[in-house]
Amino acid sequence: MSGLAGRAAVVTGAAQGIGRAAARRLAGGGARVAILDRDLHGAQRTAAELAADGLDAASFGCDVSDSAQVTAAFAEVRARFGQIDVLVNNAGVNAAFDLVAMSEDDWDRFFAIDLKSAWLCAREAVPDMRELGGGAIVNVASIHASMTRAGMFPYAAAKSGVVGLTRTMAIELGGQGIRVNAVCPGYIATEPVIAKLRAEPDPALAERRVRTNHPLGRIGEPDEVASAIAFLASEQASFITGATLAVDGGLSARFAT
Protein backbone atom coordinates (compact mmCIF):
# COMPACT_ATOMS: atom_id res chain seq x y z
CA MET A 1 0.00 0.00 0.00
CA SER A 2 1.29 3.46 -0.93
CA GLY A 3 2.96 5.32 1.90
CA LEU A 4 3.83 2.33 4.09
CA ALA A 5 7.07 1.06 2.55
CA GLY A 6 9.95 1.28 4.97
CA ARG A 7 7.87 2.64 7.83
CA ALA A 8 8.07 1.12 11.28
CA ALA A 9 4.66 0.28 12.75
CA VAL A 10 3.69 -0.86 16.24
CA VAL A 11 0.52 -2.94 16.53
CA THR A 12 -0.75 -3.80 20.00
CA GLY A 13 -2.84 -6.87 20.74
CA ALA A 14 -1.49 -8.47 17.57
CA ALA A 15 -1.33 -12.09 18.72
CA GLN A 16 -4.73 -12.79 17.19
CA GLY A 17 -7.82 -11.36 15.54
CA ILE A 18 -7.89 -7.83 14.20
CA GLY A 19 -4.42 -7.04 15.52
CA ARG A 20 -2.86 -10.00 13.77
CA ALA A 21 -4.65 -9.13 10.53
CA ALA A 22 -3.54 -5.49 10.81
CA ALA A 23 0.07 -6.54 11.34
CA ARG A 24 -0.10 -8.66 8.19
CA ARG A 25 -1.71 -5.88 6.14
CA LEU A 26 0.87 -3.31 7.22
CA ALA A 27 3.77 -5.68 6.64
CA GLY A 28 2.34 -6.64 3.26
CA GLY A 29 2.37 -2.95 2.37
CA GLY A 30 6.08 -2.76 3.09
CA ALA A 31 6.07 -1.67 6.72
CA ARG A 32 8.37 -3.15 9.33
CA VAL A 33 6.02 -4.32 12.06
CA ALA A 34 6.48 -4.60 15.82
CA ILE A 35 3.93 -6.99 17.30
CA LEU A 36 3.10 -6.24 20.94
CA ASP A 37 0.98 -8.51 23.08
CA ARG A 38 0.91 -9.74 26.66
CA ASP A 39 0.62 -13.21 25.09
CA LEU A 40 4.27 -13.42 24.05
CA HIS A 41 3.89 -16.87 22.50
CA GLY A 42 1.00 -15.60 20.39
CA ALA A 43 3.01 -12.55 19.34
CA GLN A 44 5.94 -14.77 18.40
CA ARG A 45 3.62 -16.98 16.37
CA THR A 46 2.29 -13.97 14.42
CA ALA A 47 5.82 -12.68 13.80
CA ALA A 48 6.95 -16.13 12.63
CA GLU A 49 4.02 -16.36 10.21
CA LEU A 50 4.93 -13.01 8.68
CA ALA A 51 8.63 -13.83 8.54
CA ALA A 52 7.82 -17.08 6.75
CA ASP A 53 6.23 -14.96 4.02
CA GLY A 54 9.33 -12.79 3.75
CA LEU A 55 7.85 -9.90 5.73
CA ASP A 56 9.75 -7.88 8.35
CA ALA A 57 8.22 -8.39 11.78
CA ALA A 58 9.37 -8.78 15.38
CA SER A 59 7.50 -9.75 18.54
CA PHE A 60 7.60 -8.10 21.94
CA GLY A 61 5.87 -9.22 25.13
CA CYS A 62 4.04 -6.30 26.73
CA ASP A 63 1.07 -5.66 28.99
CA VAL A 64 0.05 -2.32 27.51
CA SER A 65 -1.85 -1.36 30.66
CA ASP A 66 1.47 -1.21 32.54
CA SER A 67 3.40 2.01 31.86
CA ALA A 68 6.78 0.50 32.77
CA GLN A 69 6.27 -2.40 30.37
CA VAL A 70 5.14 -0.03 27.62
CA THR A 71 8.23 2.15 28.03
CA ALA A 72 10.50 -0.90 27.99
CA ALA A 73 8.80 -2.44 24.95
CA PHE A 74 8.97 0.76 22.91
CA ALA A 75 12.65 1.08 23.76
CA GLU A 76 13.13 -2.44 22.35
CA VAL A 77 11.16 -1.50 19.24
CA ARG A 78 13.41 1.53 18.67
CA ALA A 79 16.50 -0.65 19.12
CA ARG A 80 15.14 -3.07 16.50
CA PHE A 81 13.66 -0.64 13.95
CA GLY A 82 15.25 2.70 14.80
CA GLN A 83 12.01 4.69 14.72
CA ILE A 84 8.23 4.54 15.09
CA ASP A 85 6.15 5.96 12.23
CA VAL A 86 2.81 4.24 12.83
CA LEU A 87 0.95 3.13 15.95
CA VAL A 88 -2.13 0.91 15.93
CA ASN A 89 -3.77 0.81 19.35
CA ASN A 90 -5.73 -2.41 19.04
CA ALA A 91 -5.27 -4.13 22.41
CA GLY A 92 -8.43 -4.48 24.46
CA VAL A 93 -10.80 -6.83 26.21
CA ASN A 94 -14.56 -7.16 25.97
CA ALA A 95 -15.78 -7.53 29.54
CA ALA A 96 -19.24 -7.02 30.99
CA PHE A 97 -19.96 -6.10 34.61
CA ASP A 98 -22.98 -5.27 36.72
CA LEU A 99 -22.61 -1.54 37.39
CA VAL A 100 -23.34 -2.01 41.11
CA ALA A 101 -21.36 -5.20 41.66
CA MET A 102 -18.31 -3.99 39.72
CA SER A 103 -15.48 -3.15 42.11
CA GLU A 104 -13.19 -0.15 41.83
CA ASP A 105 -10.27 -2.51 41.17
CA ASP A 106 -12.26 -4.15 38.35
CA TRP A 107 -12.95 -0.70 36.89
CA ASP A 108 -9.32 0.38 37.07
CA ARG A 109 -8.03 -2.86 35.50
CA PHE A 110 -10.57 -2.75 32.69
CA PHE A 111 -10.06 0.89 31.76
CA ALA A 112 -6.29 0.50 31.99
CA ILE A 113 -6.50 -2.02 29.14
CA ASP A 114 -9.29 -0.60 27.02
CA LEU A 115 -8.57 3.13 27.32
CA LYS A 116 -5.45 4.11 29.25
CA SER A 117 -3.23 1.82 27.16
CA ALA A 118 -3.96 3.86 24.03
CA TRP A 119 -2.62 6.96 25.76
CA LEU A 120 0.38 5.13 27.23
CA CYS A 121 1.43 3.84 23.81
CA ALA A 122 0.81 7.18 22.11
CA ARG A 123 2.90 8.89 24.78
CA GLU A 124 5.82 6.68 23.76
CA ALA A 125 5.30 6.90 20.00
CA VAL A 126 4.58 10.61 19.56
CA PRO A 127 8.12 11.87 20.34
CA ASP A 128 9.46 9.68 17.52
CA MET A 129 6.79 10.98 15.15
CA ARG A 130 7.54 14.59 16.09
CA GLU A 131 11.21 14.05 15.37
CA LEU A 132 10.36 12.45 12.03
CA GLY A 133 8.03 15.31 11.11
CA GLY A 134 4.87 13.21 11.06
CA GLY A 135 3.23 9.89 11.65
CA ALA A 136 -0.09 8.10 11.96
CA ILE A 137 -2.01 6.66 14.90
CA VAL A 138 -5.04 4.42 14.43
CA ASN A 139 -7.13 3.57 17.47
CA VAL A 140 -9.43 0.55 17.38
CA ALA A 141 -12.68 1.46 19.11
CA SER A 142 -16.09 -0.17 18.49
CA ILE A 143 -19.56 0.66 17.24
CA HIS A 144 -20.43 0.49 20.96
CA ALA A 145 -18.86 3.94 21.14
CA SER A 146 -21.99 5.34 19.51
CA MET A 147 -24.66 2.67 20.02
CA THR A 148 -24.89 -0.18 22.48
CA ARG A 149 -27.16 -2.63 24.26
CA ALA A 150 -27.76 -4.04 27.73
CA GLY A 151 -24.90 -6.07 29.14
CA MET A 152 -22.11 -3.97 27.65
CA PHE A 153 -21.20 -1.97 30.74
CA PRO A 154 -18.54 -0.58 30.89
CA TYR A 155 -17.22 -1.60 27.46
CA ALA A 156 -19.26 1.05 25.65
CA ALA A 157 -17.95 3.74 28.01
CA ALA A 158 -14.33 2.75 27.38
CA LYS A 159 -14.76 2.69 23.61
CA SER A 160 -16.49 6.08 23.72
CA GLY A 161 -13.39 7.26 25.53
CA VAL A 162 -11.18 5.90 22.75
CA VAL A 163 -13.14 7.94 20.19
CA GLY A 164 -12.88 11.06 22.36
CA LEU A 165 -9.16 10.46 22.81
CA THR A 166 -8.82 10.15 19.03
CA ARG A 167 -10.45 13.53 18.43
CA THR A 168 -8.41 15.37 21.03
CA MET A 169 -5.14 13.80 19.93
CA ALA A 170 -5.90 14.70 16.32
CA ILE A 171 -6.34 18.35 17.30
CA GLU A 172 -3.28 18.43 19.53
CA LEU A 173 -0.96 16.71 17.06
CA GLY A 174 -2.23 17.78 13.64
CA GLY A 175 0.07 20.78 13.42
CA GLN A 176 3.03 18.44 13.82
CA GLY A 177 2.02 16.27 10.88
CA ILE A 178 0.67 13.46 13.04
CA ARG A 179 -2.71 12.10 12.01
CA VAL A 180 -4.96 10.28 14.49
CA ASN A 181 -8.04 8.32 13.46
CA ALA A 182 -10.23 5.53 14.80
CA VAL A 183 -11.99 2.52 13.37
CA CYS A 184 -15.17 1.20 14.93
CA PRO A 185 -15.67 -2.49 14.09
CA GLY A 186 -19.00 -4.20 14.49
CA TYR A 187 -19.40 -7.99 14.63
CA ILE A 188 -16.11 -9.43 13.37
CA ALA A 189 -15.29 -13.14 13.14
CA THR A 190 -12.55 -13.11 15.78
CA GLU A 191 -11.91 -16.00 18.14
CA PRO A 192 -13.90 -14.46 21.06
CA VAL A 193 -16.91 -13.63 18.88
CA ILE A 194 -17.00 -17.10 17.35
CA ALA A 195 -16.65 -18.70 20.80
CA LYS A 196 -19.51 -16.58 22.14
CA LEU A 197 -21.82 -17.58 19.30
CA ARG A 198 -20.94 -21.25 19.75
CA ALA A 199 -21.73 -21.00 23.46
CA GLU A 200 -25.34 -19.96 22.75
CA PRO A 201 -28.07 -22.58 23.40
CA ASP A 202 -28.77 -22.64 19.66
CA PRO A 203 -25.55 -21.52 17.89
CA ALA A 204 -27.05 -21.74 14.41
CA LEU A 205 -30.00 -19.55 15.39
CA ALA A 206 -27.71 -17.05 17.13
CA GLU A 207 -25.45 -16.76 14.10
CA ARG A 208 -28.43 -16.41 11.75
CA ARG A 209 -29.89 -13.62 13.91
CA VAL A 210 -26.58 -11.75 13.90
CA ARG A 211 -26.20 -12.12 10.14
CA THR A 212 -29.70 -10.89 9.35
CA ASN A 213 -29.19 -7.79 11.52
CA HIS A 214 -26.51 -6.65 9.09
CA PRO A 215 -27.56 -4.99 5.82
CA LEU A 216 -24.75 -6.92 4.12
CA GLY A 217 -26.18 -10.17 5.52
CA ARG A 218 -22.99 -11.37 7.20
CA ILE A 219 -20.45 -10.52 9.86
CA GLY A 220 -17.04 -9.13 8.99
CA GLU A 221 -13.61 -10.69 8.76
CA PRO A 222 -10.55 -9.38 10.64
CA ASP A 223 -8.83 -8.59 7.35
CA GLU A 224 -11.65 -6.24 6.39
CA VAL A 225 -10.97 -4.14 9.49
CA ALA A 226 -7.24 -4.44 8.84
CA SER A 227 -7.74 -2.94 5.38
CA ALA A 228 -9.33 0.14 6.92
CA ILE A 229 -6.53 0.40 9.48
CA ALA A 230 -3.84 0.14 6.81
CA PHE A 231 -5.57 2.78 4.69
CA LEU A 232 -5.77 5.25 7.60
CA ALA A 233 -2.13 4.56 8.48
CA SER A 234 -0.96 5.18 4.91
CA GLU A 235 -0.36 8.33 2.89
CA GLN A 236 -3.49 7.50 0.92
CA ALA A 237 -5.31 9.00 3.94
CA SER A 238 -3.04 12.05 4.10
CA PHE A 239 -5.89 14.55 4.61
CA ILE A 240 -7.87 12.45 7.09
CA THR A 241 -7.49 13.04 10.82
CA GLY A 242 -9.86 13.06 13.77
CA ALA A 243 -12.17 10.72 11.86
CA THR A 244 -14.06 7.68 13.09
CA LEU A 245 -14.71 5.01 10.47
CA ALA A 246 -17.40 2.38 11.09
CA VAL A 247 -16.45 -1.05 9.73
CA ASP A 248 -19.65 -2.84 10.62
CA GLY A 249 -21.43 -4.05 7.50
CA GLY A 250 -24.03 -1.29 7.90
CA LEU A 251 -25.14 -2.46 11.35
CA SER A 252 -24.98 1.03 12.88
CA ALA A 253 -27.09 2.44 10.02
CA ARG A 254 -30.05 0.19 10.82
CA PHE A 255 -33.02 1.37 12.87
CA ALA A 256 -33.94 -1.17 15.54
CA THR A 257 -36.91 -3.36 14.64
Buried (B, 14 or more C-beta within 10 A) or exposed (E): BEBBEEBBBBBBBBBBBBBBBBBBBBBBBBBBBBBBBBBBEBBBBBBEBBBEEEBBBBBBBBBBBBBEBBEBBBEBBBEEBEBBBBBBBBBBEBBEBEEEEBEEEEBEBBBBBBBBBBBBBBEBBBEBBBEBEBBBBBBBBBBBBBBBEEEBBBBBBBBBBBBBBBBEBBEEBEEBBBBBBBBBBBBBBBEEBBEBBEEEEEEEEBBEEBBEBBEEEBBBBBBBBBBBBBBBBBEBBEEBBBBBBBBBBEBBEEEEE
